[in-house]
């Protein structure tokens, strides 16, 4: 095994082992503040590498210079601990059924989600208007509770709770690379798409291609310091 092969093997080591450590040999030198190390964490799901990864630039130079020990001597061993606490999430369904949330961050997370929807026209613009050409009332906005437009099945799903702030909170921790065990809801079925007219009464124009666009707005917080979801979110709200 030549030198390059050894370096490649070292850089691809699995850090999920109990002793997640790597040793790098550095030529004796004076470290300046602008020296950095780029580290990429790959995320695995059930043993298979996902498309998610986290890359971070570590400010090695600033750490050693601030400690007043920027002269790296021959035979000297220094230990640095990298703690990855990235928080990120992704909705795993493009259709409005069986909507689960994937933790694409690098630490355990608590997740919450809000469901919002608007009527759009054929050009992709949000539309507001009236129910008829003349003497029409204003088209009622979509809302979760308005069953005139459609109905949910299984909202909220098991393990989800609706809070007073309008968010649905998933009560269990979600590990990095994993989804919520259950969806926020099973399905949403549209029952009625309203006619929308815009313009001056008696001379309005009907909007073409009216359709509903539903969005799942997702947020997450680091769960490593908290044993319950409400404690984690309360701490986040207090800090902000």
Secondary structure, DSSP 8 states (H G I E B T S, - for coil): --HHHHHHHHHT--TTSSS--------SEE--TT--EEEEEEEEETTEEEEEEEEEEE-HHHHHHHTT--EE-TT-------------EEE--SSSBS--EEE-SSS-EEEEEEEEEEEE-TTS-B---BSSSSS--B-----TT-TTTEEEESSS-TTEEE-TTS-EEE-S-B-TT-B-SS-S-SEEEE------EEEETTEEEE-SS-EEEEEEEEEEEE-TT-SSHHHHHHHHHHH-
